[in-house]
Amino acid sequence: MIHISCLPKAGLENPYQLLMMEGLNSSTHLDVKHGIDDKFLGILRTAMRDKPDYIHFDWIQQYYYRRKHWMTTLLYPLFVIQIWLVVHVLGVKLVWTLHNIMPHDSPDDGVYLKARRYFAKKVDWIRVFSPTTVTDAASILSISEDKFIIVPEGSYVSYYPNTTNRESARNKFSISTDSKVVLFFGSIRPYKGIEDLIIAFKNINVGHLIIAGNCTNKSYANSLLDLIGESKSITFHSRGVSLTDIQFYMSCANVVVLPFKKIENSGSAILAMGFSKPIVAPFKGVLPYRLKKQQHLLFKDDLESKLSSVLQMSIEDLDKIGITNFQEVQKFKWVDYEESFK
């Protein structure tokens, strides 16, 4: 039996880690559990308590990054010491799922980059979700491409309730059944290009736009409200969405738009595929790979032009693309990852 401890401990609001662990635990030769939830010494404590064969990391920045640079400077040596002791003294193998080459909300140079490069050299292998990530990640992290394994993440189809229909969802939000509805769904943060979406949508002036997701930055939320202005065609819900309510937003929409300025992987795209939605998104990161059946909906420079052309498509054609996305996302299973652990 191979024993794996997973760090850091993600909450239920992020089902990725839960589904990954369930997929691994469905294998007869793996025993997978959470490590110790401790931002300071959690790595070392996990290795000493669990004595695992592997510690699997999803996100590492919480062990060395703080908003104040002087705190990051102090935490970096503690992070390095823990990794060195776990690998060279305790003999535990470290592996890493690289969700983003560099975190979205931290600087990408100095000690921040140094920490990730050090960690990349100490892990046995790094999992990425598509071959498109490997070359850039190897260059930025200063390691060989041979260190990467490619295992796409599974779908969320079985996780989120999906019992409503378009008409019921439209009634819930008081939106006409004849309108074409554009949806942005996910955490509301500056790197996601929501301003560009609002401007593009107002210029096109077709249909209805819903922006929904949690926004922890009130000043940023207010800036988006100012940009929306008096528009009656834009619904802005800057709050957390319950597990059971996600289906209403997805069922309401004809197309999901994810106008990211910076992206490597996107759980929001995989979520939308599971709800049979066509997706307008940038031709970046893993998206051309995961959305290969609808690459003609991806944009390289001009979001407004692409969105305008998509809104001219018939509802029937959009629905067909959504069904193709649903069929594509189900090809990947969470248990596929278990073959990496030997």
C-alpha positions in Angstrom: 0.0 0.0 0.0 1.3 3.5 -0.9 0.5 6.2 1.6 -0.1 9.7 0.4 -0.7 12.9 2.4 -2.2 15.9 0.6 -1.3 19.5 1.3 -2.6 22.1 1.8 -6.0 21.3 3.1 -8.6 22.9 0.7 -12.1 23.7 1.9 -15.3 22.3 0.5 -15.8 25.4 -1.6 -13.0 24.0 -3.8 -14.1 20.5 -4.8 -11.0 19.8 -6.9 -8.9 18.3 -4.1 -11.8 16.3 -2.6 -12.6 14.7 -6.0 -8.9 14.1 -6.7 -8.5 12.3 -3.3 -11.6 10.3 -3.9 -10.3 9.2 -7.3 -7.0 8.2 -5.8 -8.6 6.4 -2.9 -10.7 4.3 -5.4 -7.5 2.5 -6.3 -6.7 -0.6 -4.3 -3.0 0.2 -3.8 -3.3 3.8 -2.6 -4.2 5.3 0.8 -4.8 9.0 0.6 -5.6 11.5 3.4 -5.1 15.2 4.3 -2.0 16.4 5.9 -1.8 18.8 8.8 -3.4 22.2 8.2 -0.7 24.5 9.4 0.7 27.3 7.3 4.0 27.5 9.2 5.2 24.0 10.0 2.5 21.9 8.3 4.9 20.2 5.8 7.3 19.0 8.5 4.5 18.0 10.9 2.7 16.1 8.2 5.9 14.1 7.3 6.6 13.3 11.0 3.0 12.4 11.9 2.0 10.4 8.8 5.3 9.0 7.6 3.9 8.9 4.1 5.6 7.6 1.0 4.5 10.8 -0.8 3.3 14.3 0.2 1.2 15.6 -2.7 1.0 19.4 -3.0 -1.6 21.4 -4.9 -0.7 24.9 -3.9 2.5 25.9 -2.1 2.4 29.7 -1.8 0.7 29.7 1.6 3.9 28.2 3.0 6.1 31.1 1.9 3.9 34.0 0.7 2.4 36.8 2.7 1.1 40.1 1.4 3.8 42.0 3.2 7.2 41.4 1.6 9.1 41.3 4.9 7.0 38.4 6.1 7.6 36.5 2.9 11.3 37.1 3.3 11.1 35.5 6.8 8.9 32.6 5.8 11.0 31.6 2.8 13.9 30.1 4.8 11.4 28.2 7.0 9.8 26.7 3.8 13.3 25.7 2.4 14.3 24.1 5.7 11.1 22.1 5.9 11.5 20.8 2.4 15.1 19.9 2.9 14.4 18.0 6.1 11.4 16.1 4.7 13.3 15.0 1.5 16.9 14.5 2.8 16.3 13.4 6.4 12.9 11.8 6.5 13.1 10.4 3.0 9.6 11.4 1.9 9.0 11.9 -1.8 7.3 15.2 -2.8 5.1 15.6 -5.8 3.2 18.7 -7.1 0.2 19.4 -9.2 0.9 22.8 -10.9 -2.4 24.6 -11.2 -0.7 27.8 -12.3 3.0 28.4 -13.1 3.0 31.4 -10.9 0.2 32.4 -8.5 -2.1 35.1 -9.8 -2.0 37.5 -6.9 1.7 37.4 -5.9 4.8 38.9 -7.5 6.5 36.7 -10.1 10.1 37.5 -9.3 12.5 37.7 -6.4 11.9 35.3 -3.4 8.5 34.4 -4.8 10.0 32.9 -7.9 13.0 31.5 -6.0 10.7 29.5 -3.7 8.9 27.8 -6.6 12.2 27.0 -8.4 13.7 25.5 -5.3 10.6 23.4 -4.7 10.4 22.3 -8.3 14.0 20.9 -8.0 13.1 18.9 -4.9 10.0 17.2 -6.1 10.0 13.8 -7.8 7.6 15.0 -10.5 5.2 17.8 -11.4 1.8 17.1 -12.7 0.3 19.5 -15.3 -3.1 19.3 -17.0 -2.0 19.6 -20.6 1.1 19.4 -22.8 0.8 23.1 -23.6 2.0 24.0 -20.1 5.2 22.0 -20.1 7.6 24.2 -22.1 6.7 27.5 -20.3 6.7 25.8 -16.9 10.1 24.2 -17.5 11.6 27.5 -18.6 10.2 29.6 -15.7 11.0 27.0 -13.1 14.4 26.3 -14.6 14.0 22.5 -14.7 14.0 19.8 -17.4 10.8 19.1 -19.3 11.3 15.4 -18.4 10.2 16.2 -14.8 6.6 16.8 -15.9 3.7 14.3 -16.2 0.5 15.2 -18.0 -2.8 14.1 -16.4 -5.9 16.2 -17.2 -8.3 16.7 -14.3 -11.6 15.0 -14.1 -15.0 16.5 -14.5 -17.4 17.9 -11.9 -20.5 16.3 -13.5 -21.4 14.1 -10.5 -20.6 16.7 -7.9 -23.0 19.6 -8.6 -26.8 19.2 -8.6 -28.3 19.7 -12.1 -32.1 19.2 -11.9 -33.4 22.4 -13.2 -34.0 23.7 -16.8 -33.5 26.9 -18.7 -37.1 28.1 -18.3 -37.1 27.7 -14.5 -33.7 29.3 -14.2 -34.7 32.3 -16.3 -37.8 32.7 -14.1 -35.7 32.7 -11.0 -33.7 35.7 -12.3 -36.6 37.4 -14.1 -34.9 37.1 -17.5 -36.9 36.6 -20.7 -36.8 33.1 -22.2 -36.2 34.7 -25.6 -33.0 36.5 -24.5 -29.5 35.2 -25.2 -27.8 35.1 -21.8 -24.1 35.4 -21.3 -22.6 34.2 -18.0 -19.4 34.9 -16.2 -19.1 32.5 -13.2 -16.3 32.2 -10.7 -14.5 34.2 -8.1 -14.4 37.9 -9.1 -10.8 39.0 -9.3 -8.9 41.6 -11.4 -6.9 39.2 -13.5 -10.1 37.6 -14.9 -10.8 40.4 -17.3 -14.3 41.2 -16.1 -14.0 44.9 -17.0 -13.3 43.9 -20.6 -16.4 41.7 -20.7 -18.6 44.4 -19.4 -17.3 46.9 -21.9 -17.6 44.4 -24.8 -21.1 43.5 -23.8 -22.3 47.1 -23.5 -20.9 47.8 -26.9 -22.6 44.8 -28.5 -25.8 45.5 -26.6 -27.4 42.1 -27.3 -29.0 39.8 -24.7 -28.4 39.7 -21.0 -25.1 39.4 -19.1 -24.9 37.8 -15.6 -21.7 38.1 -13.5 -21.8 35.8 -10.5 -19.2 34.8 -7.9 -17.6 35.7 -4.7 -15.7 39.0 -4.5 -13.6 39.6 -1.4 -12.4 43.0 -2.6 -15.2 45.6 -2.0 -13.5 48.4 -3.8 -13.0 46.2 -6.9 -16.7 45.2 -6.8 -17.7 48.8 -6.6 -15.5 49.7 -9.6 -17.3 47.0 -11.6 -20.7 48.4 -10.4 -19.6 51.8 -11.6 -18.7 50.4 -15.0 -22.0 48.6 -15.3 -23.8 51.9 -14.5 -27.5 52.0 -15.1 -27.5 49.1 -17.5 -30.7 46.9 -17.1 -29.1 44.2 -19.2 -26.4 43.2 -16.7 -27.0 41.3 -13.5 -24.1 41.5 -10.9 -24.1 39.0 -8.0 -20.9 39.5 -6.1 -21.5 36.9 -3.4 -20.8 33.3 -2.8 -23.0 30.9 -4.6 -24.3 27.7 -2.8 -23.7 24.3 -4.2 -27.3 23.9 -5.2 -27.6 27.3 -6.8 -24.8 26.9 -9.3 -27.2 25.0 -11.6 -29.5 28.0 -11.9 -26.8 30.2 -13.2 -25.5 27.6 -15.6 -29.0 26.5 -16.8 -29.9 30.2 -17.4 -27.0 30.8 -19.8 -26.6 30.2 -23.5 -22.9 30.8 -23.4 -20.3 31.1 -20.6 -17.6 33.8 -21.1 -14.3 33.6 -19.2 -12.3 36.6 -20.4 -9.1 35.9 -18.4 -6.1 38.1 -18.9 -3.9 35.6 -17.2 -4.6 31.8 -17.0 -3.1 28.4 -17.1 -5.9 26.1 -15.9 -9.6 26.9 -15.3 -11.9 25.0 -13.1 -14.7 27.3 -14.3 -14.2 26.1 -17.8 -14.5 22.4 -16.8 -17.5 23.3 -14.6 -19.2 24.9 -17.6 -18.4 21.9 -19.8 -20.1 19.7 -17.3 -23.2 21.8 -17.7 -23.1 21.5 -21.5 -22.2 25.1 -22.1 -20.2 26.6 -25.1 -17.4 28.7 -23.8 -15.8 32.0 -25.0 -12.3 32.2 -23.5 -8.8 33.3 -24.5 -6.5 31.0 -26.5 -4.2 30.5 -23.5 -2.9 27.9 -21.2 -4.8 24.6 -21.0 -7.9 26.1 -22.6 -7.1 25.3 -26.3 -6.4 21.7 -25.2 -9.5 21.2 -23.0 -11.8 23.1 -25.4 -10.3 21.5 -28.6 -13.8 20.7 -29.9 -14.8 24.4 -29.9 -11.5 26.2 -30.6 -13.4 28.5 -33.0 -15.0 30.1 -29.9 -11.6 31.1 -28.4 -10.2 34.6 -28.9 -6.6 35.7 -29.2 -6.9 39.5 -29.2 -10.4 40.8 -29.6 -13.0 39.6 -27.0 -15.7 41.9 -28.3 -15.5 40.6 -31.9 -15.6 37.0 -30.8 -18.5 37.5 -28.4 -20.4 39.4 -31.1 -20.0 36.6 -33.5 -21.0 34.0 -30.9 -24.2 35.9 -30.1 -25.1 35.9 -33.7 -25.2 32.1 -33.7 -28.5 30.3 -33.2 -29.5 28.9 -29.8 -29.6 25.5 -31.4 -26.0 25.7 -32.7 -24.8 27.0 -29.3 -26.6 24.1 -27.5 -24.9 21.6 -29.9 -21.5 23.0 -29.0 -22.4 22.7 -25.3 -23.3 19.0 -25.7 -20.0 18.3 -27.5 -18.2 19.9 -24.5 -20.1 17.7 -22.1 -19.1 14.6 -24.1 -15.5 15.7 -24.2 -15.2 16.5 -20.4 -16.4 13.1 -19.5 -13.5 11.4 -21.2 -11.2 12.3 -18.2 -11.6 10.6 -14.8 -10.2 11.5 -11.5 -8.9 8.0 -11.0 -6.6 8.5 -14.1 -4.1 10.1 -11.7 -3.5 6.9 -9.7 -1.1 5.5 -12.4 1.4 8.2 -11.5 2.1 6.8 -8.0 4.3 3.7 -8.0 
